[in-house]
């Protein structure tokens, strides 16, 4: 990997998935064009470029999840589309991913909110149940005082 590439496990997972599962490059190196597009996508850019302002914030886990969810569509498009060269292939793949990444991000955020809401409801129910609990009376009936 080059010096300008990110160094973390999430990047490694994304890089290897795209290289092996999407591009099917077992014995080829990942095209520089694809690397720059993936790094740029993290900041909502077309390419990794410090001169262009950041337009979004996606982490590599989200990008990888989007690739996984769109794998069938990507592979189908690659099979059914006449591809002139590697650059055209990269652009086609990234067009598909970029068109879905916001939907995937929204679904993840909605799921997190739903889980938080569920947890809060469960906590509220537990607190509510405890607040309404009243112990049974310990008044003794006549004749039982002697037993205690």
JOSUL-V247851 format. One record per residue. PHI is phi in whole degrees, -180 to 180 (NA if undefined). PSI is psi in radians with two decimals (none if undefined). NEAR is the number of other C-alpha atoms within 12 Angstrom. Layout:
BEGIN
phi:psi:near
PHI:PSI:NEAR
PHI:PSI:NEAR
END
This chain:
BEGIN
phi:psi:near
NA:2.63:15
-78:2.97:12
-69:-0.49:7
-85:0.07:14
-88:2.53:19
-61:2.66:23
-122:1.54:16
-158:2.90:13
-66:-0.63:14
-65:-0.71:21
-63:-0.80:25
-58:-0.75:22
-64:-0.77:23
-64:-0.85:32
-56:-0.88:36
-67:-0.65:25
-64:-0.83:27
-65:-0.77:37
-63:-0.85:28
-89:-0.79:19
-89:-0.50:22
-98:-0.97:34
-81:-0.34:29
57:0.76:18
-98:1.49:17
-74:-0.85:14
-115:0.37:9
-119:2.74:12
-87:2.68:19
-66:2.34:29
-63:2.41:24
-57:-0.63:22
-56:-0.77:23
-68:-0.72:32
-60:-0.83:34
-64:-0.62:28
-69:-0.72:32
-65:-0.79:45
-65:-0.70:35
-65:-0.66:33
-59:-0.56:33
-54:-0.60:33
-106:0.24:25
72:0.42:28
-104:2.81:24
-70:-0.78:29
-130:2.79:26
-69:2.03:26
-159:2.12:21
-74:-0.23:14
-83:-0.28:10
-101:2.36:14
-72:2.63:15
-68:2.30:19
-113:-0.23:16
-158:3.09:18
-141:1.87:20
-122:2.41:28
-91:2.90:25
-66:-0.48:31
-64:-0.75:26
-65:-0.74:31
-63:-0.77:40
-62:-0.78:36
-60:-0.70:27
-63:-0.75:37
-60:-0.77:36
-64:-0.75:25
-67:-0.53:21
-99:0.09:28
-54:-0.81:27
-60:-0.78:18
-63:-0.79:24
-61:-0.89:31
-64:-0.65:23
-64:-0.77:16
-63:-0.70:23
-64:-0.62:26
-75:-0.62:16
-101:0.13:12
-121:2.38:16
-75:2.10:13
-111:2.13:16
-72:-0.79:12
-158:-3.12:14
-63:-0.66:19
-61:-0.76:19
-61:-0.72:19
-61:-0.82:26
-62:-0.79:33
-62:-0.69:28
-63:-0.82:30
-60:-0.84:36
-69:-0.56:39
-61:-0.75:24
-65:-0.83:28
-65:-0.80:36
-63:-0.54:33
-74:-0.29:22
-113:-0.24:26
-62:-0.65:32
-68:-0.65:23
-63:-0.75:20
-65:-0.77:25
-61:-0.76:27
-62:-0.73:16
-66:-0.68:17
-65:-0.78:19
-65:-0.69:15
-64:-0.69:14
-64:-0.75:14
-62:-0.76:14
-63:-0.71:14
-63:-0.75:14
-65:-0.72:14
-64:-0.72:14
-62:-0.75:14
-63:-0.79:14
-61:-0.75:14
-64:-0.68:15
-64:-0.73:15
-64:-0.74:14
-65:-0.75:14
-61:-0.73:14
-64:-0.72:14
-65:-0.75:14
-67:-0.76:13
-62:-0.76:13
-63:-0.71:13
-69:-0.63:12
-68:-0.57:11
-89:-0.13:10
-70:2.23:10
-126:2.21:9
-69:2.68:9
-68:2.64:7
-68:2.54:7
-108:0.49:10
-73:2.40:11
-97:2.49:12
-80:2.81:11
-58:2.34:9
97:-0.33:9
-88:-0.27:10
-59:-0.62:10
-67:-0.53:8
-69:-0.51:8
-97:none:10
END
